[in-house]
Amino acid sequence: MSLVLAIDPGLDATGWALFKSQRGGILEQVRGLRAWGVWRTKATLGLPARLAILHRCVSDLIGECGVDQVLIERPTVAGTYRRHRSRAIAGPIEVFHLALGAIVAAAHLSLEGGREPILVPAPRLPKRSRHRRLELLLREAGRDDVSVSSPDAKDAIWIGVMYLAGQAVR
């Protein structure tokens, strides 16, 4: 069994979930959930400071917990990027890519043995549906101790559970 960190990247809020991976399906992976949370950066800070905070948060958690593998959601923004670019407001998407880069770099530099983080495709299931399904899975798995209010943490949990269960993250 190994420790796996799943990350839903973002500049303002980055959701994360830590799993003790185990054999089995979705419910077994839900039962393997050990910790979750959100790293937040303040918009009043400059971009370099915010990227440094994300880098440090990822590196610290990997080092403190002895994480063996990192899963990072790879968002699909091509269509969104084109729409925003045409409206001349592509800045937020470009900044998001910088945040994603800081997270990937931190994971790459912090994982032992030269392991690379795994970029997991973004879920296709609508966010509201994913979150409802996750709440049902938590109850079904007997995880009444888990209360997750942050949508970013819920997305990180979803990414981890689906990837570890061997399901397509859709």
C-alpha positions as CSV (number, residue, x, y, z in Angstrom):
1,M,0.0,0.0,0.0
2,S,1.2,3.4,-0.8
3,L,0.2,7.0,-0.1
4,V,-1.3,8.9,-3.1
5,L,-1.9,12.6,-3.2
6,A,-4.6,13.8,-5.6
7,I,-4.7,17.5,-6.6
8,D,-7.4,19.7,-8.2
9,P,-5.2,22.6,-9.2
10,G,-6.0,26.3,-9.1
11,L,-4.4,29.6,-8.2
12,D,-7.0,30.8,-5.7
13,A,-7.9,27.4,-4.3
14,T,-6.2,24.1,-4.8
15,G,-8.0,21.0,-3.5
16,W,-6.1,18.0,-2.3
17,A,-6.8,14.6,-1.0
18,L,-4.5,12.0,0.5
19,F,-5.2,8.3,0.1
20,K,-3.8,5.0,1.3
21,S,-4.2,3.1,-1.9
22,Q,-5.5,-0.4,-1.6
23,R,-6.7,-3.1,-3.9
24,G,-10.4,-2.9,-4.8
25,G,-13.0,-0.8,-6.3
26,I,-14.5,2.6,-5.7
27,L,-15.7,1.9,-2.1
28,E,-12.4,0.6,-1.0
29,Q,-10.7,3.7,-2.4
30,V,-13.2,5.9,-0.5
31,R,-12.3,4.0,2.6
32,G,-8.6,4.7,1.9
33,L,-9.2,8.5,2.1
34,R,-6.9,9.7,4.9
35,A,-6.9,13.5,4.7
36,W,-8.2,16.3,2.5
37,G,-8.1,20.1,2.3
38,V,-7.7,23.2,0.3
39,W,-4.6,25.4,-0.1
40,R,-5.6,29.0,-0.7
41,T,-3.6,32.0,-1.9
42,K,-4.7,35.6,-1.5
43,A,-5.4,37.6,-4.6
44,T,-3.7,40.6,-2.9
45,L,-0.3,38.8,-3.1
46,G,1.7,39.1,-6.3
47,L,1.7,36.2,-8.7
48,P,5.3,35.0,-7.8
49,A,4.4,34.8,-4.1
50,R,1.2,32.9,-4.9
51,L,3.1,30.4,-7.0
52,A,5.7,30.0,-4.3
53,I,3.0,29.3,-1.8
54,L,1.5,26.5,-3.9
55,H,4.9,25.1,-4.6
56,R,5.7,25.0,-0.8
57,C,2.3,23.5,0.1
58,V,2.7,20.6,-2.3
59,S,6.4,20.0,-1.4
60,D,5.7,20.2,2.3
61,L,2.8,17.7,2.2
62,I,4.7,15.2,0.1
63,G,7.7,15.4,2.4
64,E,5.8,15.3,5.7
65,C,3.5,12.4,4.7
66,G,5.9,10.4,2.6
67,V,3.7,10.5,-0.5
68,D,4.6,7.9,-3.1
69,Q,2.5,9.1,-6.0
70,V,0.9,12.4,-7.1
71,L,-2.2,12.7,-9.3
72,I,-2.9,16.1,-10.8
73,E,-6.1,16.9,-12.7
74,R,-5.2,18.0,-16.3
75,P,-8.0,20.4,-17.2
76,T,-9.3,20.6,-20.7
77,V,-9.4,24.3,-21.5
78,A,-8.8,24.5,-25.2
79,G,-12.4,25.6,-26.1
80,T,-12.5,27.8,-23.0
81,Y,-9.2,29.4,-23.9
82,R,-10.4,30.2,-27.4
83,R,-13.5,31.8,-26.2
84,H,-11.7,33.9,-23.6
85,R,-8.9,34.8,-26.0
86,S,-11.4,36.2,-28.4
87,R,-12.8,38.4,-25.6
88,A,-9.3,39.5,-24.7
89,I,-9.6,38.1,-21.2
90,A,-7.3,35.1,-21.5
91,G,-5.2,36.3,-18.6
92,P,-6.9,34.2,-15.9
93,I,-6.4,31.0,-18.0
94,E,-2.7,31.8,-18.6
95,V,-2.2,32.4,-14.9
96,F,-4.0,29.1,-14.2
97,H,-1.4,27.4,-16.4
98,L,1.4,29.0,-14.3
99,A,-0.3,27.6,-11.1
100,L,-0.5,24.2,-12.7
101,G,3.1,24.4,-13.7
102,A,4.1,25.3,-10.1
103,I,2.2,22.3,-8.7
104,V,3.6,19.9,-11.3
105,A,7.2,21.2,-10.6
106,A,6.8,20.8,-6.9
107,A,5.5,17.3,-7.2
108,H,8.3,16.3,-9.6
109,L,11.0,17.8,-7.4
110,S,9.6,16.3,-4.2
111,L,8.8,12.7,-5.2
112,E,11.6,10.3,-4.5
113,G,13.2,8.1,-7.1
114,G,12.6,10.5,-10.0
115,R,8.9,9.6,-10.2
116,E,6.8,11.8,-12.3
117,P,3.3,13.1,-11.2
118,I,0.5,11.6,-13.2
119,L,-1.7,14.1,-15.1
120,V,-5.3,12.7,-14.9
121,P,-7.9,13.9,-17.5
122,A,-10.5,16.2,-16.1
123,P,-13.8,14.6,-15.2
124,R,-16.5,15.0,-17.8
125,L,-19.3,14.4,-15.4
126,P,-20.8,17.8,-14.4
127,K,-19.4,19.2,-11.1
128,R,-22.8,19.1,-9.3
129,S,-23.4,15.5,-10.3
130,R,-19.9,14.5,-9.2
131,H,-20.3,16.1,-5.8
132,R,-23.7,14.4,-5.2
133,R,-22.3,11.0,-6.3
134,L,-19.3,11.5,-4.0
135,E,-21.5,12.3,-1.0
136,L,-23.4,9.0,-1.7
137,L,-20.2,7.1,-2.0
138,L,-18.9,8.4,1.3
139,R,-22.1,7.3,3.0
140,E,-22.1,4.0,1.3
141,A,-18.5,3.4,2.3
142,G,-19.4,4.1,5.9
143,R,-17.3,7.3,6.0
144,D,-19.7,9.3,8.1
145,D,-16.5,10.9,9.6
146,V,-15.9,12.7,6.3
147,S,-17.5,16.1,5.9
148,V,-16.2,18.0,2.9
149,S,-17.6,21.5,2.2
150,S,-15.1,22.7,-0.4
151,P,-15.8,21.9,-4.0
152,D,-12.1,21.9,-4.7
153,A,-11.4,19.2,-2.0
154,K,-14.4,17.2,-3.4
155,D,-12.9,17.4,-6.9
156,A,-9.5,16.2,-5.6
157,I,-11.2,13.3,-3.7
158,W,-13.1,12.4,-6.9
159,I,-10.0,12.4,-9.0
160,G,-8.2,10.1,-6.5
161,V,-11.0,7.7,-6.0
162,M,-11.7,7.2,-9.7
163,Y,-8.1,6.9,-10.7
164,L,-7.2,4.5,-7.9
165,A,-10.3,2.4,-8.6
166,G,-9.2,2.0,-12.2
167,Q,-12.2,3.8,-13.5
168,A,-12.2,6.4,-16.3
169,V,-12.4,9.8,-14.7
170,R,-15.5,10.9,-16.5
